[in-house]
C-alpha cells in the first residue's frame, strides 16, 4: 500500500464509499445560513447521475459559486443597464461604500491550491497526488487536459510562494474565485451552437433580403419610398448583426498552451481556519494584485491578471460620477462592464 494512502484518516477512507440510502428519497438538509433545504424524491436520481458521471471528486468541491444578480433595468433610453440602478439599490440597503470591479468576460473558475502533497492529503483526503483542482461553477473539472490544469495550479502556487501568502494567512491551502479567459476555452460549444449560429444566419438572411430589395428597386421606373426605407432598415440591421459578431469575437482566441490563457482571481474565499468574510474587498483586490505582479515578474507571458477597480462612497456625487465615467469608458471600448459589491463582504 502506498504511504500517502495509508496516512489518510479513517473518515477519509470511508469518504470513498457511497451509501445509496443517503442520497435517494426525499432529503431535508439543515444549513446554517439558509435553513432547511429540501431535495424532492423525484430530483435525487438525476442529481446522483450528474454527480457520479460528470462531477469532480466531491471532497474537493468545498464551494460552488452562485450567479451574479443583475441590476434593475435602466430607465435611460437605449440602455439595458446603468450604474445608477446599482448604486441606488445599495443606498436603499444602507450600504455606504461599494467596490466597482471590472467585469471579465470569461468563464467562472474555482481553484483549490495546496502548498504541497501533505496539505492535499491532510485537508482533502487526496490519494492521487493532486496538488489542487480547477473546476467549474457546476462542480466539473474545468480542464480536460490534466497537464494544463497542473500548469495553471503551479503558476498560482508559485505566485503565492513569492508573496508569502501561505505564511501571512497561516495556511497550507487556498480557495480562489476567478474568471478564466478566453471565454471560448470553456464555452466553445455554446459559441458554435448559439452565438455563431445566430450571427451566420443573420448575415445570410439579411444579405439575401437586401439583394432582393435592391433588385426590386432597380426594376422600378419611379422612386419607391417604401422600398428605399426597407433597404435602409435592412442595412442598419446588417450593421447590428456585424456588431453582434464582433462583440463575442473579442472574447475568443485560440488556446494551445498556458501562454494563451489569462486568469483573473477576484476573491480569496477561504484558507485553513475559515472563510475570509473578515477581509474587505480592498484587501482582496490589493492581495490579488500582488499575486499578479509576482507572476508577471517571473514569467515572460503572465497568466494572472489584476482586476481594475474603484472604491466608491455612495454619498459622494463626484465619486459616483467618476465611477460611472469609468464604466462608460470600459463599455465604449467593448468591455463587459463592472460588478458592484459592498466593500464589506458581510453586508
N, C-alpha and C positions, 0 to 999 in steps of 0.2 A: 504494500500500500504506500502511496506517495506521502511524504511527510506533511505536505501542506493540507492534504485531505484529512489525515489523522488528527491534525491540530484543530479541526473545526469542533465547535461545541456540539453537545447532544441536540440542542434545539436546531442548530444549523443542519445537522444530519436529517432531522425529522422534516425540515422545510422542503426536502426533495420529494416528499410524499404528499399526495393529494387524496384526502378522504372525500369521496363523492357526496357524502351526506352533508358536508359543509357548504356545498355550492349548488345543490338542487332544491327545488321547492321554494316557497316564499321565505325570504330572509329579511330580518329587520336589524340594521346595523346602527348602533349608537355612536354618534360622533360628538366631539367636544364643541365644535363651532356651529354645526348645522342641525343639531338634534338628531332624531332618528331618520335614517334613510331606508326606505322600503324597496326591495327588489322583488318584483312580481314573479310568481312561479313560471309564467309564460316567457319571461325575459331571461331567466337563468341559463337555459340550454344554449341560446345564441351567444350570450356573453362568455360562457365556458368555451364554446367552439372558437370564438375570436381570440380569446386569451391563449388557448393551447396551440392554435395554429399559427398565430401571427405575432403575438406579443413577445417582448424580451423577458428574460428571467425576472419574475416579479420581485425578487429580493433587491434588485437594482432600481425598481420603479418606485422611488420614495416620493415622487411628486409628478403630477400630471397637470399641466397648465390650462387655465380656462382661456376662453377667447376674450378679446378686449371689448368693452362696452362702447358703442358709438355715441357721439354727442347727439343732441336733438337736431332735427333738420333746420338748416339756416333759413332765416326769414329774408335774407338778401337775395335779390333776383339773380338767377343764373348760377347760384351756388347750392351745393348739397350740404356742405359742412363749412363752418367758420369757427375760429377760436372764441368768438363772443359767447356762443352757447355753452362751450366747455367751461369758460371762466364763470359764467352766470350760474351754472349748476353747482360748482364748488362754493361759490359765495353763499348760495341758499343753504348749503350743507354746513356752513360755519367754518369752512377751510380758508385760512388767511393766506397761506403761501403754497404755491404749487411749483413743480418742476415740469418744464416742457422739453421733451426729448425727441430728437429726430426719429422719425419712423422709417425703419429699414424695410425695404421690400424684399424680404427673403422668406425662409421657412422657419417656423418655430423650432428651436433646437435646445434640448436639455442635455447637460453634460454632468456626469458624476466623475470627478477626477480624484484618484487616490495617489498618495505620495509614493507608495511602494506596495509590493505584493502582500506584506504583512497587514497593511491597512485594509486592503481589499478583502482579505480573508477574515480578519477580525470583525470588521464592521458589517460586511455584506455576505459573509459566508462563501466567498468565491473559491471554487476549486479548479478553475480553468485558467489560472494565471493571467486573468484580466487585470488591468490597472485602471479600470473605469469603464464607462459606457456612454455612448451618444444615442439619444432616442428622440422620437417624435412626440408631439403632444398627445397622440393616441397610444403611446407605450410600445411602439415598434422600433426596431433598430433603424437608426437614421441611414446608416451606410450599409449597402450590400457587401462592400469591399472591406474586409477586416483590416487589411493593411492601411487603408486610408483612414479608417477610424483610429487605429493605433497612432498614426502620424499626427492627427489632429489632437488627440489626448496628450501626446508627447510635447507638442508645442505649448499647450495650455500648462502642462506640468512645468516646463522649463521657465515660462513666464512667472508662475507662482514661486518657483525656486528663487528666481532672480530678484524678486521684490520682497522676499522674506515673509510672504503672507502666511505660510504654514505656521511660522513661529508667532506672528502677530495675533493670529486667531487661535493659537494653541490647538491645532487640528492636524489630522493626517488625511483629510478628505474635504472636498468642497462640492457643493451643488450649485451649478450655474444655469441661469436662464438666458437665452441668447437668440439671435437671428442669424441664420447662415445664408449667405449669398453665393452664387446667383439663385434666384427663386427657381430657376429651371432645374437645379440639381435634384430637387425632390418633386417638383411639380410638372415635369416634362409631359407626363401623360395627360394631366389636366390642360396644359397649354395646347397640346395637339388636338384633344377631343373637343375643347370648349372655345378657348380664345382664338387659336389659329383658324379653327373651322369657321367661326363667325367672321373673322377678317377676310378669309379667302372667299366665302360665299358672298359677302357684301361687295367686294371688288368685282366679282364676276357678274352678279346680278345688276349692280349699278352701271357697269360698263355696257352691258347688253341693252339696258333701258336707255342709256344716253345715246347709244348708236341708233336705236330705233327712233328716238325723238328727233335726232339730227337728220335722219333720212326723211322723216315726215316734214320737217321744216324745209328741206331742200326741194321737195316736190310741190310745195305750195307757191302760188304766184303772188300772193299778197302776204303781208306780215300777219302773224298769229300771236296775239299777246298771250294766249293760254299756253301755246307750245313753248314760247320763249320763257315764260315763267316756270314751266315744268323743267326745261333744260337747266335753268339756273338752280332750281331746287335740287335736281339730281347731282349737279356739280358740287353743291355745298355738302350734300350727303356723302359724296365720294371723298371729299376732303376730310370729313369727320371720320369716315372709316379708316383712312390713312393714318390719322392721328391716333385712333384706337390701336392700330397695329404698332405704331411707333411707341406708344405708351408701354405695352407689355414687353416689347423687344428690349427696352432699356434694362430689364431685369433678367435677361437671358444671355448667356455666353457659354462656349464650350468648356468643359471641365475634363482635364486629363490627369491632373495631379493636385496635390495640396496647394501648389502655387497659384492655381486658378480660383481658389476659394477665398472668401472674406467672412470672418466671423465677428459679430458684434455682440459681446456679452453686455446685458443691461442690468443684471441683478445677481448678486451673490445671495442665494436663498438660504443656505444652511451650511453648517460645518459641525464638527464634534461639539456637542453641548447645546445645540438648539438652532432655531431659525433666527434670521437676522432682522427681526422687526425692531430691534433696539438700535439699528443703524439707519439714519435717514438717507434720502436719495442723494444728498450732496456727497456723503461718504461713499455711497455706491459708485457714483459717476467718477469721483476722484480716484478711488481704488482701482476701478476697472481701466481707467485711462493709464494708470501705472503699468498694468499688465500689457496694454497695447504698446506703450513706449519700450518696455523691456523686450517685447517680441520684435519690434522694429529695429532695435539696437543689435540684435543677434542674427537677424535674417535679412537677406537682400530683398526677398519678396515676403513682406509681413503678412501674417494670417489675421491677426487680431486688429479690430478697428474700434477706435473710441467713438462713443456716441455723443454727437454735439447736443448741447442742452442749454437751457436758460432757467434760472430760478426767478420766479415772478411773485411779487407782492400784489395780491389782487386788489388791494386798496390803493395802489399807486397807478394812476391813469397813464403816466408816461411809461411805466414798466410793462403794462399790458399792451400798450400801443407798440412798443419795441418788439415784444414777443410776436404780435400779430404781423408786423412788418417782416420779421424773420421767417415766419410761416409763409407769407406771400412770396418771398424771395425763393424759398425752397420749392414751393409748388410750381412757380413760374418756370423754374429750371427743370421741371419734370420729376421732382421729388415726391415722395409718398405723403409727406406732411409731418405731423408731430403727434406724440402721445402726451396727454396732460395727466399728471398724478399729484396727489398731495405730497409735499416734501416728507412729511411724517407718514411712514407706511402703515401706522396703526390706525389712521383715520379712515 
